[in-house]
């Protein structure tokens, strides 16, 4: 992404040979799906990611032995002449974080489970004095890690996930954007007090509206404390194929369009190398908007934030809008062009057109950014998409996917799925396709397909059913956050899920409305 001056100002944070934030371009990263103890496979996949254009590569380190093996993986990459910065992903295990900090360029820790136990959805009561004591306890656990990172020249990402907020945070601040922000700010405050600024921060969720709202609230909160740490953006469980690409584009692109974000990861339940061209396409679209010379009208955009988003009409022809005022844009920064015309009150329609040199995926990604931004702002009563590469039905289908990604309406089952990582011990992409084939018609349901327990039960707090990795080749089937069937062989798991839905009386046949 060029035009760095168009981005929200942040400090520069060095991660290995790469700087994040400051005047650097927005960085693209991804994560391996290989077992971290499999050195050869991890080296090979990390090298492929670097060749594909990943500027940072993250690997899971669920145990001390996994963290220690990061040294071997880094050495293997160095032998091949691959100098991509490595990031360790830590959950539940501070000892693994300490080990990893000695071998990699950045360590991602999760405030939801670094010093607090994993969430159990238990309501906790604290007096102000008791809560202050909890903060002191967290500081005592975090400061030695900060000091080690100083000594080892290692950066830290404070990575908050909506799916793994601690019971302590949820009990005091709620299980939403404010809780996510407070979880991050507690750790940022400790880092600042101990003179450690090599910090990147992220707030991720599978729900796009939650992710974008939380990130905007974090920016506002950090600015109030004169904090300007770089931000990493991503939608945690976007899924795969067109839906996964559109969901990521709506969440990441909506923030990039306002100059928020210094590094991004498009999380797809596919080969991780497939994430890189999608991320590059999003950045290219934002760059073309910035180069257009039509500035986002801040006063109008700010006014729009107070308007309640709602499900829009999806038009296939101009007549479908009826008497609704419609504003069109067919070039340049379409968001800015629409906002410059949009009324401060009342619903309006948006018709966006894209040129003949764009293929279907390029149009879908660009439209997801542009429509997604406007829909999440509120005030949009109808949308229409036009492009030479699309039939009217295809355009409507893409619009439906965009609207569903915003959470404003549902046209099929909401199936959220993590991208998988070294903790995933079953064939997640195949499982996801099987769940989609069996359950996509159940548009009244939200179903989660998760590689492991790290985010599984947490992200499923808003899902009706879940399919979660439990052991090698086995999964557990959840109703909400309750594990109903444990350690089911993967080949049988979709049938068990379908039978549970049927036994609950929530199944409809595909031809039923």
ZIWOSUL-V8522 format. One record per residue. SS is DSSP state (A for helix, B for strand, O for the rest). PHI is phi in radians with two decimals (* if undefined). Layout:
<<SS,PHI> <SS,PHI>>
This chain:
<<O,*> <O,-1.52> <O,0.89> <A,-0.99> <A,-1.15> <A,-1.42> <O,-1.53> <O,-1.04> <O,-1.13> <O,-2.37> <O,-1.29> <B,-1.55> <B,-2.11> <B,-1.47> <B,-2.19> <O,1.08> <O,-1.55> <B,-1.93> <B,-1.77> <B,-1.93> <B,1.45> <O,1.06> <O,-1.71> <O,-1.35> <O,-1.17> <O,-1.11> <B,-1.62> <B,-1.94> <B,-2.34> <B,-2.61> <B,-2.47> <O,-1.26> <O,-1.96> <O,-1.43> <O,-1.08> <O,-1.16> <O,-1.37> <O,-1.60> <A,-1.05> <A,-1.08> <A,-1.15> <A,-1.21> <A,-1.09> <A,-1.11> <A,-1.24> <A,-1.08> <A,-1.15> <A,-1.11> <A,-1.12> <A,-1.10> <A,-1.13> <A,-1.28> <O,2.09> <O,-1.23> <O,-1.67> <B,-2.52> <B,-2.23> <B,-1.84> <B,-2.28> <B,-1.30> <O,-2.41> <O,-1.38> <O,-2.45> <A,-1.09> <A,-1.14> <A,-1.12> <A,-1.10> <A,-1.12> <A,-1.26> <A,-1.07> <A,-1.10> <A,-1.19> <A,-1.14> <A,-1.10> <A,-1.12> <A,-1.10> <A,-1.18> <A,-1.07> <A,-1.08> <O,-1.56> <O,1.35> <O,-1.74> <O,-1.94> <O,-1.26> <B,-1.10> <B,-1.87> <B,-2.18> <B,-1.66> <B,-1.85> <O,-2.06> <O,-2.42> <O,1.26> <O,-2.27> <A,-0.99> <A,-1.07> <A,-1.16> <A,-1.12> <A,-1.08> <A,-1.14> <A,-1.10> <A,-1.05> <O,-1.45> <O,-2.18> <O,-2.07> <O,-1.56> <B,-2.66> <B,-2.11> <B,-1.58> <B,-2.03> <O,-1.88> <O,-1.02> <O,-1.25> <O,-2.56> <O,-1.41> <O,-1.91> <O,-1.70> <O,-1.20> <O,-1.03> <O,-1.16> <O,-2.22> <O,1.12> <O,-1.58> <O,-1.34> <O,-2.09> <O,-1.99> <O,-2.31> <O,-1.37> <A,-1.05> <A,-1.16> <A,-1.14> <A,-1.20> <A,-1.06> <A,-1.15> <A,-1.09> <A,-1.13> <A,-1.15> <A,-1.08> <A,-1.12> <A,-1.07> <A,-1.08> <A,-1.43> <A,-1.46> <A,-1.05> <A,-1.04> <A,-1.19> <A,-1.03> <A,-1.13> <A,-1.12> <A,-1.12> <A,-1.05> <A,-1.16> <A,-1.64> <O,1.06> <O,-1.99> <B,-1.46> <B,-2.20> <B,-1.87> <B,-1.54> <B,-1.90> <B,-1.54> <B,-2.01> <A,-0.97> <A,-1.34> <A,-2.43> <O,-1.09> <O,-1.28> <A,-1.02> <A,-1.06> <A,-1.15> <A,-1.08> <A,-1.16> <A,-1.65> <A,-2.10> <O,1.62> <O,-1.70> <O,-2.70> <A,-0.95> <A,-1.14> <A,-1.06> <A,-1.11> <A,-1.14> <A,-1.10> <A,-1.06> <A,-1.22> <A,-1.14> <A,-1.01> <A,-1.31> <A,-1.09> <A,-1.09> <A,-1.16> <A,-1.04> <A,-1.12> <A,-1.09> <O,-1.90> <O,0.97> <O,-2.13> <O,-1.96> <O,-1.45> <B,-2.22> <B,-2.05> <B,-2.25> <B,-2.49> <B,-2.19> <B,-2.06> <B,-2.69> <O,-1.40> <O,-1.59> <A,-1.09> <A,-1.09> <A,-1.13> <A,-1.10> <A,-1.24> <A,-1.10> <A,-1.09> <A,-1.16> <A,-1.10> <A,-1.17> <A,-1.11> <A,-1.02> <A,-1.07> <A,-1.20> <A,-1.08> <A,-1.03> <A,-1.12> <O,-1.83> <O,0.98> <O,-1.81> <O,-2.42> <O,-1.32> <B,-1.10> <B,-2.01> <B,-1.78> <B,-2.02> <O,-3.11> <B,-1.75> <O,-1.13> <O,-2.13> <B,-1.31> <O,1.79> <O,-2.45> <A,0.93> <A,-1.13> <A,-1.08> <A,-1.12> <A,-1.17> <A,-1.17> <A,-1.08> <A,-1.10> <A,-1.13> <A,-1.10> <A,-1.22> <A,-1.20> <A,-1.13> <A,-1.08> <A,-1.42> <A,-1.02> <O,-1.09> <O,-1.71> <O,1.42> <O,-1.76> <O,2.17> <O,-2.13> <B,-2.67> <B,-2.37> <O,-2.44> <O,-1.56> <O,-1.57> <O,-2.04> <O,-1.45> <O,-2.54> <O,-0.96> <O,-1.05> <A,-1.11> <A,-1.22> <A,-1.27> <A,-1.17> <A,-1.09> <A,-1.17> <A,-1.06> <A,-1.12> <A,-1.13> <A,-1.09> <A,-1.13> <A,-1.11> <A,-1.16> <A,-1.12> <A,-1.09> <A,-1.14> <A,-1.09> <A,-1.10> <A,-1.31> <O,-1.17> <O,1.47> <O,-1.72> <O,-1.31> <O,-1.15> <O,-1.29> <A,-0.98> <A,-1.11> <A,-1.22> <A,-1.07> <A,-1.12> <A,-1.12> <A,-1.21> <O,-1.15> <O,-1.53> <O,-1.56> <O,-1.33> <O,-1.15> <O,-2.58> <O,-1.10> <O,-1.60> <B,-1.15> <B,-1.92> <O,-1.71> <O,-1.84> <O,-2.61> <A,-1.01> <A,-1.12> <A,-1.13> <A,-1.28> <O,1.07> <O,-1.50> <O,-1.14> <O,-1.13> <B,-2.15> <B,-2.07> <B,-1.94> <B,-2.59> <O,-2.26> <O,-2.82> <O,1.05> <O,-1.38> <A,-1.13> <A,-1.05> <A,-1.11> <A,-1.15> <A,-1.23> <A,-1.09> <A,-1.15> <A,-1.79> <O,-1.14> <O,-1.29> <O,-1.29> <O,-2.38> <O,1.49> <O,-1.35> <B,-2.49> <B,-1.70> <B,-2.26> <B,-2.07> <B,-1.97> <B,-2.12> <B,-2.26> <O,-1.36> <O,-1.22> <O,-1.48> <O,-1.82> <O,-1.51> <A,-1.07> <A,-1.14> <A,-1.08> <A,-1.12> <A,-1.05> <A,-1.17> <A,-1.10> <A,-1.15> <A,-1.12> <A,-1.13> <A,-1.24> <A,-1.14> <A,-1.03> <A,-1.01> <A,-1.18> <A,-1.12> <A,-1.20> <A,-1.23> <O,1.70> <O,1.70> <B,-1.44> <B,-1.74> <B,-2.88> <B,-2.37> <B,-2.53> <B,-1.99> <B,-2.33> <B,-2.86> <O,-1.01> <O,-1.40> <O,-2.03> <O,-1.34> <A,-1.06> <A,-1.17> <A,-1.14> <A,-1.11> <A,-1.11> <A,-1.06> <A,-1.11> <A,-1.06> <A,-1.08> <A,-1.11> <A,-1.13> <A,-1.08> <A,-1.13> <A,-1.09> <A,-1.31> <O,1.47> <O,-1.48> <O,-2.79> <O,-2.24> <O,-1.92> <O,-2.75> <O,-0.97> <B,-1.53> <B,-1.93> <B,-1.73> <B,-2.59> <O,-1.33> <O,-1.37> <O,1.45> <O,-2.84> <O,-1.18> <O,-1.45> <O,-1.35> <O,-1.99> <O,-2.51> <O,-1.41> <A,-1.16> <A,-1.02> <A,-1.18> <A,-1.06> <A,-1.06> <A,-1.11> <A,-1.17> <A,-1.12> <A,-1.10> <A,-1.11> <A,-1.45> <A,-2.15> <O,-1.05> <O,-1.30> <O,-1.48> <O,-1.22> <O,-1.48> <O,-2.05> <B,-2.04> <B,-2.17> <B,-1.90> <B,-2.03> <B,-2.15> <O,-1.26> <O,-2.79> <O,-1.46> <O,-0.99> <O,-1.88> <A,-0.81> <A,-1.05> <A,-1.18> <A,-1.15> <A,-1.39> <A,-1.01> <A,-1.80> <O,-1.74> <O,-1.35> <B,-2.47> <B,-2.45> <B,-2.22> <B,-2.23> <B,-1.02> <B,-2.12> <B,-2.72> <O,-0.99> <O,1.32> <B,-2.11> <B,-2.35> <B,-2.00> <B,-1.86> <B,-1.97> <B,-1.90> <O,1.06> <O,-1.79> <B,-1.72> <B,-1.33> <B,-1.59> <B,-2.27> <B,-1.88> <B,0.93> <B,-1.52> <B,-0.97> <A,-0.99> <A,-1.13> <A,-1.80> <A,-1.18> <A,-1.15> <A,-1.10> <A,-1.13> <A,-1.08> <A,-1.07> <A,-1.14> <A,-1.13> <A,-1.05> <A,-1.14> <A,-1.16> <O,-1.43> <O,1.28> <O,-1.98> <O,-1.58> <O,-2.24> <O,-1.31> <O,-0.98> <O,-1.59> <O,-1.58> <O,-1.72>>
